Every structure is written in structure tokens, then in C-alpha cells.
Amino acid sequence: MLLASMKDVIFGYGSHPVLDGVQLELHQGEFVCLTGPNGASKTTMLRLLLGLLKPWSGHIQMATHNEAGRKITYGYVPQQVASFNRGFPSTVLELVRSGRYEKLGLFRRFTQREENIVEACLKQVGMWEHRHAMIGELSGGQKQRICIARTLAQEPDVFVLDEPTAGMDEETRKGFYAMLQHHVTEHGRTVIMITHDMDEVEPYVDRRIQLERGERGGWKCFSTALCNVHFGPGD
């Protein structure tokens, strides 16, 4: 199933285009990495896909329902999302538990299964031992990890992650990539991730999209490298 597409997209800031003539298709059930040099407008491209920015010209489509008619859920973790101040009134555990509320619905209580999911998500980002800490007391990297854990707890159909492994050590990063791969191969979910660590993550992904500078100065998707392609149901 086609999840998202960009056709002849041009976007910029002021009068200067930073993306020029972008062509892109993303499918349900694949692990895609978006890479390119610093300043290559990778974050801008994600924000366009999510509808947070409007293109100057061209067409962008993002699926809202799957082939069975069920609403597609998106979990987005922007780069450096963790801007909680010191007085933010929540513990790590409370914030990650809140990621389950939409799944539970109105007036439904946490079961042991819900608690197990929250625990697993915190362990996957190496933050379980900090579960009783106040969020405002954590470092920036730790705050980023708990925001990722909260998104994991939501169990979205599509994970959209902007350099999520910043501040993680090598062992934690590889465990994180393996976990995302599991979500794709075993649960048919989709991962769209910006990264600079392509050599490290490549064994886990299905496709790499490289942003390179175009002849007129804007960035374009010049190459799409197939790795270990796996698509979800319906593809």
C-alpha cells in the first residue's frame, strides 16, 4: 500500500528554495532512512510529509486510512523535542504511561499488559532505571529518550523519527534499530527515520533515500538504495 508520495515538490524559506522538484514514494511496512549532509533539509522534508509545512508547489499525499478502512496512526518524534522545564509536573513513568491512553479509550484502566508495554518501552531506550525521576531533572538526551519511549508505547502504525539516537551509546543504538526492525517485519508497521549513522543502521533498513544538491541549488532525492526490502500486508 502506498503510504505517502511527493511529486514535483518545491519548498523554501524566504525566496530561496531548499527542496526543488522532490519525487518520493513511501510504502506501508518498510523501514526507510532519510540521509544527507548537514543542511540538506531532511527535517523540512519530514515536516512537509506530515503536513506541518505547505509546499510552494507540487503535490503531497499522506494516507489517512489503510486498505481495511482503519485510521492510520502516526507517532512523530522531532529532533531535540525535549524542552521540558525543571518544574514539569510529571515523572518519567507517568509521561510514558500517557502514551497508552488513546489505545485504552475513555475510562479504561491500566492492565498488567499495559504496564508491561510501558516497562518494555523504557527498557528499549535505556531509561527504566530513571522511571521515578521528575522529567525536568533529566538531561536533554534523557528527555529525548523518554519522548521516544512514549511514542513506542502508543504503538502507532507509522514511526516518524528525526535523529532519534542522538546521545545513545553504540549498544543502545543497535538495540533500538533492531527493535524498530521488529516492529516492521513482525507487526507490519512503517518507520521513516532521519539519521547520519547510515553505515551502522543499514543492516536493519529496507531503503535509503539520499538527499543531494541539485543543479539549481535546492536539495533533491537523487538516489534510493534498496537494502533488504520488506513490505507489509497489501504490497
C-alpha positions in Angstrom: 0.0 0.0 0.0 1.3 3.5 -0.9 1.6 5.4 2.3 2.9 8.8 1.1 4.1 10.5 -2.0 5.7 13.7 -3.0 5.5 14.9 -6.7 7.5 17.8 -8.1 7.6 19.4 -4.6 9.3 22.8 -4.2 9.7 24.5 -0.8 11.9 27.1 0.6 12.3 29.9 3.2 12.1 33.5 2.1 12.7 33.5 -1.6 15.3 30.7 -1.6 14.1 27.1 -2.4 15.7 24.4 -0.2 13.9 21.5 -1.8 13.5 21.5 -5.6 11.4 19.1 -7.6 11.3 16.3 -5.0 9.8 13.0 -6.1 9.2 10.3 -3.4 7.1 7.3 -2.7 6.9 5.5 0.7 5.0 2.3 1.3 3.4 0.7 4.3 5.6 -1.9 6.0 9.1 -0.6 5.2 11.9 0.8 7.2 13.2 3.8 5.4 16.1 6.1 6.3 16.5 9.6 5.0 20.1 10.8 4.9 22.2 13.5 3.5 24.8 16.1 4.6 24.1 18.7 7.3 21.8 21.4 6.0 20.2 19.1 3.4 16.6 19.9 4.6 15.9 16.4 5.8 13.8 17.7 8.7 12.0 20.1 6.4 11.1 17.2 4.1 9.6 15.2 7.1 7.6 18.2 8.2 6.2 18.6 4.6 5.2 15.0 4.6 3.4 15.4 7.9 1.5 18.5 6.8 3.3 20.7 9.2 4.6 22.8 6.3 2.9 23.6 3.0 4.9 23.3 -0.3 5.3 26.2 -2.6 4.3 23.9 -5.4 3.8 20.3 -6.2 1.7 17.6 -4.6 2.0 15.7 -1.3 -0.3 12.9 -0.2 -0.2 11.0 3.1 -2.6 8.1 3.6 -5.1 8.5 6.5 -6.7 5.1 6.3 -5.3 1.6 5.5 -6.8 -0.8 2.9 -9.2 -2.2 5.6 -10.6 1.3 6.2 -8.9 1.7 9.7 -7.4 5.0 10.6 -3.6 5.1 10.3 -1.9 6.5 13.4 1.4 8.4 13.3 3.9 8.8 16.0 6.3 11.7 15.4 9.5 12.4 17.5 11.1 15.6 16.2 14.8 16.4 16.7 15.6 17.8 20.2 12.0 17.5 21.2 12.7 17.6 24.9 12.2 21.2 26.1 10.5 20.4 29.4 11.5 22.9 32.1 12.7 21.9 35.5 9.2 22.3 37.1 7.4 20.0 34.6 5.0 18.1 36.9 5.4 14.5 35.8 7.7 11.6 36.4 9.2 9.6 33.5 6.8 6.7 34.2 3.7 9.0 34.2 4.7 10.6 30.8 5.3 7.2 29.1 2.1 5.7 30.5 0.2 8.6 29.0 1.2 7.2 25.6 -1.2 4.3 26.2 -4.3 6.5 26.9 -5.6 6.6 23.3 -5.3 2.8 23.0 -7.2 2.4 26.3 -10.1 4.7 25.5 -12.3 6.6 27.9 -12.5 5.2 31.5 -10.4 2.1 30.8 -7.9 1.2 33.4 -4.3 0.1 33.0 -3.9 -3.7 33.0 -0.7 -5.6 33.6 -0.3 -5.8 29.9 -0.3 -2.0 29.7 2.3 -1.8 32.5 4.4 -4.4 30.7 4.3 -2.4 27.5 5.4 0.8 29.3 8.2 -1.1 31.0 9.4 -2.6 27.8 9.4 0.7 26.0 11.5 2.4 28.8 14.0 -0.5 28.8 14.3 -0.3 25.0 15.7 3.2 25.3 17.7 2.5 28.5 15.5 4.7 30.8 13.8 2.1 33.0 16.1 2.9 36.0 15.0 6.5 35.8 11.3 5.8 35.8 10.6 7.6 39.1 12.6 10.7 38.2 10.9 14.0 37.5 11.3 14.9 33.8 12.6 18.4 34.4 15.6 16.9 36.3 16.8 14.9 33.3 19.5 15.8 30.8 18.5 16.7 27.2 19.5 13.3 25.9 17.5 11.5 28.6 14.4 13.6 27.8 14.7 12.7 24.2 14.8 9.0 25.1 11.6 9.2 27.2 9.8 11.0 24.3 10.8 8.1 22.1 9.6 5.6 24.8 6.2 7.4 24.9 5.9 7.2 21.1 6.7 3.5 21.2 4.1 3.0 23.9 1.5 4.5 21.5 2.1 1.6 19.1 1.5 3.8 16.1 1.2 2.4 12.6 3.9 4.8 11.4 7.0 5.9 13.3 8.5 9.2 12.1 11.8 9.8 13.9 14.2 12.7 13.4 17.7 11.6 14.5 16.3 9.7 17.5 19.6 8.1 18.6 21.4 11.3 19.4 23.1 10.7 22.8 22.7 6.9 22.8 25.8 4.7 23.1 26.5 2.2 20.3 25.0 -0.8 22.1 21.7 1.1 22.8 21.6 2.4 19.2 21.9 -1.1 17.7 19.3 -2.4 20.1 17.0 0.4 19.1 17.4 -0.2 15.4 16.7 -3.9 15.9 13.6 -3.1 17.9 12.3 -0.8 15.1 13.1 -3.6 12.5 11.0 -6.0 14.6 8.0 -3.5 14.5 8.3 -3.5 10.7 8.9 -7.2 10.0 6.6 -8.7 12.7 3.9 -6.1 13.0 3.7 -4.5 9.6 4.5 -1.1 10.9 6.4 1.6 9.0 9.5 3.5 10.1 10.7 6.8 8.5 13.9 7.9 10.2 16.4 10.6 9.6 19.9 9.5 10.5 23.6 10.4 10.0 24.7 6.9 11.0 23.9 5.1 7.8 26.7 2.6 7.9 25.5 1.5 11.4 21.8 1.3 10.6 22.0 -0.1 7.1 21.8 -3.8 8.1 18.4 -3.1 9.6 16.6 -1.0 7.0 14.8 -1.7 3.7 15.6 1.5 1.8 17.8 4.5 2.0 16.8 7.9 0.5 19.7 10.2 -0.1 19.2 14.0 -0.4 21.8 15.6 -2.7 22.2 19.1 -4.0 20.5 19.7 -7.4 21.9 21.7 -10.3 19.8 24.8 -9.3 20.9 24.7 -5.7 17.9 23.0 -4.0 18.1 19.5 -2.5 16.6 16.6 -4.4 16.1 12.8 -3.8 18.7 11.7 -6.2 19.1 8.1 -5.1 17.1 5.5 -3.5 19.1 2.4 -2.5 17.3 -0.8 -1.9 18.7 -2.9 1.0 16.5 -5.7 2.4 13.1 -4.8 1.0 10.1 -5.9 3.0 6.6 -4.5 2.6 3.7 -5.0 4.9 0.3 -6.6 4.0 -1.2 -5.5 0.8 2.0 -4.6 -1.1 
